Every structure is written in structure tokens, then in C-alpha cells.
Amino acid sequence: MEFTFLGTSGGMPTKSRNVTALALQHGAPRQWYLIDCGEGTQHRLLRTRLSVMQLQAIFITHVHGDHTFGLPGLLCSASMNGRTDPLFLIAPRPVWTFVETALGNTDSSLSYELKFIDSEAEDFYWEDDALQVTATELSHRVSCRAFTFTEKNLERQLLKEKLTADGIEAGPIWGKLQQGQDVIMDNGTLIRSHDYTEINRRPRKVIVGGDNDTPELLRDTSHGAQVLIHEATYTQEVADRVGSWPMHSAAAQVASFAQSASIPNLVLTHFSSRYQSHPDAYPNISEVESEARGIYQGNLIMARDFAQLRLSREGKLELME
């Protein structure tokens, strides 16, 4: 499971950070998913190996422009590239209205079916062959959701001694059982995959939060999660000075929650444009990092544009070279 950060700035872009967008790769080769689509996202994609032709679904946390303004252009570019496969848009209903209005008022049409799913529906749940996705309501100025991605179809280990003891010889049947398929033998006996295989690890589970001033809302969905990707727009000192109206999290809030929830990997993103990356600049992004490291004892990663992360089957999150 891999992640590519296409934008890590909150509100507006900077010279080194674009507004929010995150690519998640999992499943079939080159298959990927997009979480949020700030202005300029399709330009960022041109600097990666990701193609809109293999994009499976777009998840939008909320309607604010720094998470949505890139949508119409990306959708139209996919059409101009000749896409014909349907594409899922999983988002609050105002995002669908925005897309329809933008396309309708610019004489734009799509060569593929855009399948809208309301992420705010009470019974929301989405899955494909690779992932199961649920949504958690957050606290922001507009309705906002976090998405929890849980992998499916974990690899199975054959119980070879049991197969041999039961007279099931090595061959194509073993392969089908390992793929989770039940098999009917020539004599009519049904051989069930779960009787002759086992899964030796937990599914990988990742939470990607939208804008949110109350990380505690993620408590229930955090059980068993290996990674939390969450905004840390300010340090606590700046958040207190700005006041409650923006309804964003400070690094200290997110770090405290992740520590108390025993989440082993925390990735901070969506930083205020006031924070600069150059070591001599002030205010500096290192202030956000220092505040979080003073509280959180797990693996902390500060997201940056085009950073690529890989989550191993064992739950270890690392920066890719």
C-alpha cells in the first residue's frame, strides 16, 4: 500500500506546497484512488507515474475549494485522454452540484460515466476488489468526513500438512484454495478454502482525515488502524491566537489523540501557508513538527509534496526513495 502526497498546504498554495490531494495505490498494478482534489492536482499528477486512466475512485472529504477546485479540470482531462471506464465520485452532495454546474456552464462533457455516491448517507459503505471504505463525521465549518481504508483479500497460507494428511495432492487444487476458492473434487467432495488455509496477519487499515478540530471523533474507527493521516494546520499557540472559527486542528491536538489511541504511524499534513520550509525562515514548519514530537512517541512523518510512503504488510510505514 503506497501513498503519494500531491498537495500538503491548507487554504492556499505556497511555492513549495500545493493545496490538498493524496493518491493511494493498492490492489492491481497501477490501480489507485484520489483523496481530495485541490486546484492544480492534475498538474501535480504529471510529475508522477499515476494516470487518470487507472484511477478507480475519487473521495472528497468536504466541499471547501482547497479540496475541490481541481475536480472539473481533472475529470475533463480524463475524458480528453479517452477514458471510457466508469469513475466513482464519493463526496458530499454539494460537491456533485459543484461538478455538474462547472461542467454544464463550460460546455464540457465526459466520455465516461461519473458515478456519484453520497459520502454523507447514513448507511455509507463502499468497496471494490481491493479496499473497503467507511466514513466518519468530523467537526469543521461545513460537513466533513474522514475516510477509513481497509484492505481486502489478504494472502492465505496453505496448511500443507493437513492437505497431505487428507490426501489432497499438490497441484492446481492447492492454488485455487490459496486464492480463497472452494473446490469440488472429481468424487463430488467439497473442499473449502478456509479449512485448508489461514491468514497470518491483520489487514492494513488507514484513516485519512479531512479538516477537523476534534481528533477525538476518530476514536472508534481508530481501533486496529496502523496509520492516521490528519491535518495539523497550526501549532497550538497559533491556533489559540487565530481563534475557534477556522475549526482546524493544532499539531498538539492530533499528536495527543494519536498517542492516546496507540496509532503506530502518524502523518501530518494540510499546513498553514504561514509555515515555511527553509531552515532560516520564520515561522517554520519545524515548529509544527517539534510540537507533535514532544507528545507523540510513534513514527511521525511530516508530509511534503511528492513524498511517497509505503505501508508494509507488517504495518511499517516508510518514506520511499
C-alpha positions in Angstrom: 0.0 0.0 0.0 1.5 3.3 -1.1 0.7 7.0 -0.7 1.8 9.9 -2.8 1.2 13.4 -1.5 0.2 15.7 -4.3 -0.6 18.7 -2.1 0.1 19.4 1.6 -0.8 23.1 2.1 -4.0 24.2 3.8 -6.2 27.0 2.4 -3.9 28.2 -0.4 -0.7 27.0 -2.1 2.8 28.1 -1.5 5.9 27.9 -3.7 6.7 24.5 -2.3 3.3 23.1 -1.4 0.1 22.8 -3.4 -3.3 22.5 -1.9 -4.7 19.2 -0.6 -4.6 16.0 -2.7 -3.4 12.5 -1.8 -3.1 9.4 -4.0 -3.4 5.9 -2.5 -2.2 2.9 -4.5 -3.4 -0.6 -3.6 -4.6 -3.7 -5.4 -3.9 -4.3 -9.1 -0.8 -2.8 -10.7 -1.2 0.9 -11.3 -4.6 1.0 -9.7 -5.1 4.0 -7.4 -7.5 6.2 -5.6 -7.6 10.0 -5.0 -8.5 11.6 -1.7 -9.3 15.3 -2.2 -8.5 17.3 -5.4 -7.4 20.9 -4.8 -6.7 23.3 -7.6 -3.8 22.1 -9.8 -3.9 18.5 -8.8 -3.8 17.3 -12.4 -0.6 19.3 -12.9 0.9 17.5 -9.9 0.0 14.2 -11.4 2.0 15.0 -14.5 5.1 14.7 -12.3 4.2 11.2 -11.1 3.6 7.8 -12.7 0.0 8.0 -11.9 -2.5 8.0 -14.7 -6.1 9.1 -14.7 -6.9 6.1 -16.8 -6.2 3.8 -13.8 -7.9 6.0 -11.3 -10.6 3.9 -9.5 -12.4 6.4 -7.3 -12.2 10.0 -6.0 -13.0 10.6 -2.4 -13.7 14.2 -1.3 -13.7 15.0 2.4 -15.7 18.2 2.1 -16.7 21.0 -0.3 -14.2 23.7 0.5 -12.3 24.9 -2.5 -8.8 23.9 -1.4 -10.1 20.3 -1.5 -12.3 20.5 -4.7 -11.3 23.2 -7.2 -9.2 20.8 -9.1 -12.0 18.4 -9.9 -13.6 19.8 -13.1 -10.2 20.0 -14.8 -9.1 16.6 -13.8 -12.4 15.0 -14.9 -12.3 16.7 -18.2 -8.7 15.7 -18.8 -9.5 12.1 -18.2 -12.2 12.4 -20.8 -9.9 14.1 -23.3 -7.4 11.3 -22.8 -10.1 8.8 -23.9 -11.2 7.3 -20.7 -14.3 5.1 -21.0 -14.3 3.2 -17.8 -16.8 4.5 -15.1 -15.3 6.5 -12.3 -16.7 6.8 -8.8 -17.0 10.2 -7.1 -17.6 9.7 -3.4 -18.3 13.0 -1.8 -20.9 15.3 -0.1 -23.8 16.2 -2.3 -22.7 19.9 -2.7 -19.6 18.6 -4.4 -21.7 16.8 -7.0 -23.7 20.1 -7.5 -20.4 21.9 -8.0 -19.1 19.5 -10.6 -22.4 19.5 -12.5 -22.5 23.3 -12.5 -18.9 23.6 -13.6 -19.3 21.1 -16.5 -22.7 22.4 -17.5 -21.5 26.0 -17.7 -18.3 25.4 -19.6 -19.8 23.3 -22.5 -17.9 20.3 -21.1 -18.9 16.6 -21.3 -17.4 13.4 -20.2 -16.7 10.3 -22.3 -17.3 8.0 -19.3 -19.9 7.6 -16.6 -19.2 9.5 -13.4 -20.9 7.5 -10.6 -21.8 9.7 -7.6 -22.1 8.2 -4.2 -23.1 10.4 -1.2 -20.5 10.0 1.5 -22.9 11.6 4.0 -25.5 8.9 3.6 -26.3 7.3 6.9 -25.6 3.8 5.5 -22.5 4.8 3.5 -20.1 2.0 2.7 -18.1 1.4 -0.4 -15.8 -1.4 -1.6 -14.2 -2.8 -4.6 -11.9 -5.8 -5.1 -9.1 -4.2 -3.1 -10.5 -2.0 -0.4 -13.4 -1.4 2.0 -14.1 2.2 2.8 -16.1 3.8 5.6 -16.7 7.4 6.6 -16.6 9.2 9.9 -18.2 12.6 10.6 -15.8 15.3 11.7 -16.1 18.8 13.1 -15.5 21.6 10.7 -17.3 24.7 9.4 -19.0 22.6 6.8 -20.0 18.9 6.8 -16.7 16.9 6.6 -15.7 13.3 6.7 -12.7 11.1 7.3 -12.3 8.0 5.2 -11.0 4.7 6.6 -9.5 2.4 4.0 -9.2 -1.3 5.0 -7.6 -3.8 2.6 -9.4 -6.9 1.4 -8.3 -10.3 0.1 -5.3 -10.9 2.3 -2.9 -13.6 1.2 -3.6 -17.1 2.5 -1.1 -19.6 3.7 -1.7 -23.2 2.8 -1.9 -25.8 5.6 0.2 -28.2 3.6 0.5 -30.9 6.3 -3.3 -31.0 6.6 -3.8 -31.2 2.9 -1.3 -34.0 2.6 -2.8 -35.9 5.5 -6.3 -35.6 3.9 -4.9 -37.0 0.6 -5.2 -33.8 -1.3 -2.2 -33.8 -3.6 -0.2 -30.7 -4.6 -1.4 -29.3 -7.9 -4.0 -26.8 -9.3 -6.3 -27.5 -6.4 -3.8 -26.1 -3.9 -3.5 -22.9 -6.0 -7.3 -22.4 -6.0 -7.6 -23.0 -2.3 -4.8 -20.5 -1.6 -6.7 -17.9 -3.7 -9.7 -18.4 -1.4 -11.7 -20.6 -3.8 -13.6 -23.6 -2.7 -13.1 -26.7 -4.9 -15.3 -29.6 -5.8 -13.3 -32.8 -6.3 -14.0 -35.4 -9.0 -15.8 -37.6 -6.5 -18.1 -34.7 -5.6 -16.5 -33.8 -2.3 -16.5 -30.1 -1.5 -13.1 -28.8 -0.3 -13.4 -25.4 1.5 -10.6 -22.9 1.3 -10.9 -21.8 4.9 -10.4 -25.4 6.1 -7.0 -25.6 4.4 -5.6 -22.1 4.6 -5.0 -19.4 7.2 -4.4 -15.7 7.2 -1.5 -14.8 9.4 -1.7 -11.0 9.6 -4.2 -8.2 10.2 -5.5 -6.2 7.3 -3.8 -2.9 6.7 -6.1 0.0 7.8 -5.5 3.7 7.1 -7.5 6.7 8.2 -7.4 9.8 6.0 -9.0 12.7 7.8 -10.5 15.8 6.3 -10.4 19.2 8.1 -11.3 18.7 11.7 -10.9 20.5 15.0 -11.8 17.4 17.2 -9.5 14.4 16.5 -11.3 12.5 19.3 -14.1 11.9 16.8 -11.9 9.3 15.2 -11.6 7.2 18.4 -13.9 4.4 17.3 -12.6 4.0 13.8 -9.0 4.1 15.0 -9.1 0.7 16.5 -6.7 -1.5 14.6 -5.5 1.3 12.4 -1.8 1.4 11.5 -1.8 4.9 10.0 -3.5 8.2 10.7 -3.1 11.0 8.1 -4.5 14.2 9.6 -4.3 17.9 9.2 -2.2 19.9 11.6 -2.8 23.4 10.3 -1.2 25.3 13.2 0.8 25.0 16.3 -1.3 25.3 19.4 0.0 28.8 20.1 -1.1 30.0 16.7 -4.4 28.1 16.9 -5.2 29.8 20.2 -4.3 33.2 18.6 -6.4 32.6 15.5 -9.4 31.5 17.5 -12.0 28.8 17.0 -13.7 30.0 13.8 -11.4 28.2 11.3 -12.1 24.8 13.0 -8.8 23.2 12.3 -6.5 21.1 14.5 -3.2 22.1 16.1 -0.3 19.7 16.0 -0.6 19.1 19.7 -4.2 18.0 19.4 -3.6 15.4 16.8 -0.4 14.2 18.4 -2.2 13.8 21.8 -5.0 11.8 20.2 -2.7 9.5 18.1 -0.7 8.8 21.2 -3.7 8.0 23.4 -5.2 5.8 20.6 -1.9 3.9 20.2 -1.8 4.5 16.5 1.8 3.5 15.5 2.2 5.8 12.5 1.1 9.5 12.3 1.4 11.6 9.1 0.7 15.4 9.5 -0.4 17.5 6.5 -2.5 20.5 5.4 -0.1 23.0 7.0 -1.0 26.7 7.1 0.8 28.7 4.3 2.4 30.8 7.0 4.8 27.9 7.8 7.9 27.9 5.6 10.3 25.1 4.8 13.6 26.9 4.5 15.6 26.4 7.7 16.2 30.1 8.2 12.6 31.2 7.5 10.1 32.1 10.2 7.6 30.9 11.1 8.9 27.5 10.2 7.3 24.1 9.6 9.8 22.7 12.1 7.7 24.3 14.9 4.7 22.1 13.9 7.0 19.1 13.9 8.6 19.9 17.3 5.2 20.4 18.9 4.0 17.0 17.7 7.2 15.1 18.6 7.0 16.5 22.1 3.8 14.5 22.6 3.6 11.6 20.1 6.1 8.7 20.6 5.3 6.7 17.5 6.5 7.0 13.9 5.9 10.7 12.9 6.1 11.8 9.3 5.7 15.4 8.1 4.1 15.2 4.7 5.6 17.2 1.8 4.6 17.5 -1.8 5.6 14.4 -3.9 6.6 12.4 -0.8 5.9 8.8 -1.3 5.2 6.5 1.6 4.9 2.7 1.7 3.0 0.7 4.3 4.3 -2.8 4.5 2.2 -5.9 5.3 3.7 -5.8 8.8 2.4 -2.3 9.3 5.7 -0.4 9.0 5.4 3.0 7.3 8.5 4.3 5.5 9.4 7.0 3.1 10.3 5.6 -0.3 13.4 6.7 -2.2 
